[in-house]
Protein backbone atom coordinates (compact mmCIF):
# COMPACT_ATOMS: atom_id res chain seq x y z
CA UNK A 1 0.00 0.00 0.00
CA UNK A 2 1.36 3.39 -1.00
CA UNK A 3 1.09 6.31 1.40
CA UNK A 4 -0.09 9.61 -0.07
CA UNK A 5 2.73 12.13 -0.51
CA UNK A 6 2.87 14.94 2.00
CA UNK A 7 1.71 18.13 0.20
CA UNK A 8 4.40 20.14 2.00
CA UNK A 9 7.16 18.30 0.15
CA UNK A 10 8.93 20.40 -2.43
CA UNK A 11 10.28 17.45 -4.44
CA UNK A 12 8.18 14.81 -6.12
CA UNK A 13 8.65 11.12 -5.37
CA UNK A 14 10.61 10.48 -8.58
CA UNK A 15 12.92 13.44 -7.80
CA UNK A 16 13.54 12.10 -4.29
CA UNK A 17 14.32 8.65 -5.73
CA UNK A 18 16.70 10.17 -8.28
CA UNK A 19 18.43 12.15 -5.51
CA UNK A 20 18.89 9.03 -3.39
CA UNK A 21 20.24 7.14 -6.38
CA UNK A 22 22.74 9.91 -7.10
CA UNK A 23 23.79 9.95 -3.46
CA UNK A 24 24.44 6.20 -3.43
CA UNK A 25 26.30 6.29 -6.73
CA UNK A 26 28.35 9.29 -5.59
CA UNK A 27 29.27 7.37 -2.44
CA UNK A 28 30.39 4.41 -4.56
CA UNK A 29 32.54 6.74 -6.69
CA UNK A 30 34.03 8.30 -3.55
CA UNK A 31 35.01 4.92 -2.09
CA UNK A 32 36.39 3.83 -5.45
CA UNK A 33 38.72 6.86 -5.45
CA UNK A 34 39.70 6.15 -1.83
CA UNK A 35 40.43 2.50 -2.68
CA UNK A 36 42.63 3.57 -5.61
CA UNK A 37 44.51 5.96 -3.34
CA UNK A 38 45.00 3.29 -0.69
CA UNK A 39 46.30 0.86 -3.32
CA UNK A 40 48.71 3.53 -4.62
CA UNK A 41 49.97 4.24 -1.08
CA UNK A 42 50.71 0.50 -0.67
CA UNK A 43 50.73 0.63 3.13
CA UNK A 44 48.29 -2.22 3.69
CA UNK A 45 45.69 0.12 5.16
CA UNK A 46 41.95 0.17 4.55
CA UNK A 47 39.07 2.61 4.33
CA UNK A 48 38.73 2.94 8.10
CA UNK A 49 42.36 4.02 8.34
CA UNK A 50 41.79 6.73 5.76
CA UNK A 51 38.57 7.85 7.46
CA UNK A 52 40.48 8.18 10.74
CA UNK A 53 43.28 10.13 9.03
CA UNK A 54 40.69 12.35 7.33
CA UNK A 55 39.06 13.17 10.67
CA UNK A 56 42.36 13.59 12.54
CA UNK A 57 43.54 16.10 9.96
CA UNK A 58 40.44 18.18 10.51
CA UNK A 59 40.08 17.54 14.25
CA UNK A 60 43.55 17.05 15.72
CA UNK A 61 43.60 15.78 19.28
CA UNK A 62 40.64 13.42 18.95
CA UNK A 63 40.53 10.45 21.24
CA UNK A 64 39.38 6.91 20.62
CA UNK A 65 35.87 7.63 21.88
CA UNK A 66 35.45 10.63 19.53
CA UNK A 67 36.75 8.62 16.59
CA UNK A 68 34.45 5.71 17.41
CA UNK A 69 31.46 8.04 17.60
CA UNK A 70 32.20 9.84 14.32
CA UNK A 71 32.93 6.67 12.32
CA UNK A 72 30.35 4.34 13.92
CA UNK A 73 33.14 1.95 14.86
CA UNK A 74 33.35 0.26 18.23
CA UNK A 75 35.87 1.75 20.67
CA UNK A 76 37.97 -1.39 20.25
CA UNK A 77 38.00 -1.04 16.44
CA UNK A 78 38.76 2.70 16.62
CA UNK A 79 41.62 1.98 19.02
CA UNK A 80 42.98 -0.66 16.64
CA UNK A 81 42.84 1.80 13.72
CA UNK A 82 44.84 4.38 15.71
CA UNK A 83 47.37 1.71 16.73
CA UNK A 84 47.79 0.75 13.06
CA UNK A 85 48.26 4.38 12.01
CA UNK A 86 50.78 4.87 14.80
CA UNK A 87 52.68 1.70 13.80
CA UNK A 88 52.99 3.04 10.21
CA UNK A 89 54.26 6.39 11.51
CA UNK A 90 51.14 8.22 10.34
CA UNK A 91 49.77 9.21 13.75
CA UNK A 92 51.13 9.94 17.21
CA UNK A 93 49.39 9.73 20.58
CA UNK A 94 49.76 12.23 23.38
CA UNK A 95 48.38 12.59 26.90
CA UNK A 96 45.27 14.74 27.07
CA UNK A 97 45.55 18.30 28.41
CA UNK A 98 42.73 18.07 30.94
CA UNK A 99 42.84 14.38 31.80
CA UNK A 100 46.11 12.46 31.96
CA UNK A 101 44.27 9.20 31.34
CA UNK A 102 42.89 10.38 28.01
CA UNK A 103 45.11 9.69 25.01
CA UNK A 104 44.62 11.98 22.04
CA UNK A 105 45.93 11.45 18.53
CA UNK A 106 47.34 13.74 15.88
CA UNK A 107 48.65 13.08 12.39
CA UNK A 108 52.38 13.15 11.81
CA UNK A 109 53.72 14.91 8.69
CA UNK A 110 53.72 11.48 6.98
CA UNK A 111 50.09 11.02 8.03
CA UNK A 112 49.15 14.41 6.63
CA UNK A 113 50.84 13.50 3.34
CA UNK A 114 48.98 10.15 3.29
CA UNK A 115 45.61 11.84 3.86
CA UNK A 116 46.35 14.62 1.37
CA UNK A 117 47.34 12.21 -1.40
CA UNK A 118 44.04 10.39 -1.12
CA UNK A 119 42.09 13.59 -0.52
CA UNK A 120 43.41 15.06 -3.78
CA UNK A 121 41.86 12.14 -5.66
CA UNK A 122 38.50 13.18 -4.19
CA UNK A 123 38.74 16.95 -4.53
CA UNK A 124 39.99 17.12 -8.12
CA UNK A 125 36.68 16.03 -9.71
CA UNK A 126 34.78 18.36 -7.38
CA UNK A 127 37.02 21.32 -8.23
CA UNK A 128 36.75 20.54 -11.94
CA UNK A 129 32.97 20.56 -11.77
CA UNK A 130 32.76 23.65 -9.58
CA UNK A 131 34.72 25.59 -12.21
CA UNK A 132 31.87 24.99 -14.64
CA UNK A 133 28.96 27.39 -14.43
CA UNK A 134 25.76 25.86 -13.14
CA UNK A 135 22.66 27.95 -12.96
CA UNK A 136 19.43 26.47 -11.72
CA UNK A 137 20.41 24.51 -8.60
CA UNK A 138 18.58 21.27 -9.32
CA UNK A 139 19.93 20.58 -12.85
CA UNK A 140 23.31 22.01 -11.85
CA UNK A 141 23.48 19.73 -8.84
CA UNK A 142 22.54 16.77 -10.99
CA UNK A 143 25.18 17.71 -13.56
CA UNK A 144 27.73 18.25 -10.81
CA UNK A 145 27.05 14.80 -9.41
CA UNK A 146 27.50 13.20 -12.82
CA UNK A 147 30.80 15.08 -13.17
CA UNK A 148 32.01 13.72 -9.83
CA UNK A 149 30.88 10.21 -10.75
CA UNK A 150 32.00 9.88 -14.38
CA UNK A 151 31.14 6.18 -14.57
CA UNK A 152 27.53 6.72 -13.57
CA UNK A 153 24.95 5.91 -16.19
CA UNK A 154 23.39 9.18 -17.20
CA UNK A 155 19.71 9.42 -18.01
CA UNK A 156 18.95 10.59 -21.53
CA UNK A 157 19.26 14.35 -21.76
CA UNK A 158 22.22 14.71 -19.38
CA UNK A 159 25.38 15.48 -21.33
CA UNK A 160 28.78 14.20 -20.19
CA UNK A 161 31.03 16.79 -18.61
CA UNK A 162 33.64 18.30 -20.83
CA UNK A 163 37.29 17.86 -19.91
CA UNK A 164 38.80 20.72 -17.87
CA UNK A 165 39.23 23.85 -19.95
CA UNK A 166 36.49 22.89 -22.40
CA UNK A 167 33.20 24.04 -20.94
CA UNK A 168 30.06 23.03 -22.78
CA UNK A 169 26.48 23.47 -21.71
CA UNK A 170 24.74 20.58 -20.08
CA UNK A 171 21.22 19.67 -21.08
CA UNK A 172 18.61 19.55 -18.36
CA UNK A 173 17.78 16.12 -17.05
CA UNK A 174 14.33 14.78 -17.94
CA UNK A 175 11.58 15.60 -15.44
Residue pairs with C-beta under 8 A, 6 or more apart in sequence:
5 12
5 13
9 16
11 19
15 138
18 142
18 173
22 142
22 145
22 149
22 152
25 145
25 149
25 152
26 145
26 148
26 149
28 149
29 148
29 149
29 150
29 151
29 152
30 122
31 47
33 118
33 121
33 122
33 125
34 47
34 50
34 118
34 121
34 122
35 47
36 121
37 50
37 117
37 118
37 121
38 45
38 46
38 47
38 49
38 50
38 118
40 117
41 114
41 117
41 118
43 88
43 90
43 114
45 84
45 85
45 88
48 71
48 73
48 77
48 81
49 81
49 84
49 85
49 90
50 114
50 115
50 118
51 71
52 67
52 71
52 78
52 81
52 82
52 85
52 91
53 85
53 90
53 91
53 107
53 111
53 114
53 115
53 118
54 115
54 119
55 62
55 67
55 70
55 71
56 62
56 67
56 85
56 91
56 105
56 106
56 107
56 111
56 115
57 107
57 111
57 112
57 115
57 116
59 66
60 106
60 107
61 94
61 104
61 105
61 106
62 70
62 104
62 105
63 96
63 102
63 103
63 104
63 105
64 75
64 78
64 79
64 82
64 103
65 75
65 78
67 73
67 78
67 81
67 82
67 105
68 74
68 75
68 77
68 78
71 78
73 81
82 91
82 93
82 105
85 91
85 105
85 111
86 92
86 93
86 105
88 110
89 108
89 110
89 111
90 107
90 108
90 110
90 111
90 114
91 105
91 106
91 107
91 108
91 111
92 105
92 106
92 107
92 108
93 103
93 104
93 105
94 103
94 104
94 105
94 106
95 102
95 103
95 104
96 102
96 103
96 104
107 115
125 147
125 148
125 150
126 148
128 147
128 161
128 164
129 143
129 144
129 147
129 148
129 161
130 144
131 164
131 167
132 143
132 147
132 161
132 162
132 167
132 170
133 167
134 140
134 141
134 143
134 144
134 170
139 170
139 172
139 173
142 158
142 173
143 158
143 161
143 170
143 173
145 152
146 152
146 154
146 158
146 160
146 161
147 161
150 160
150 161
154 160
155 173
155 174
156 174
157 171
157 172
157 173
157 174
158 170
158 171
158 173
159 168
159 169
159 170
159 171
161 170
162 168
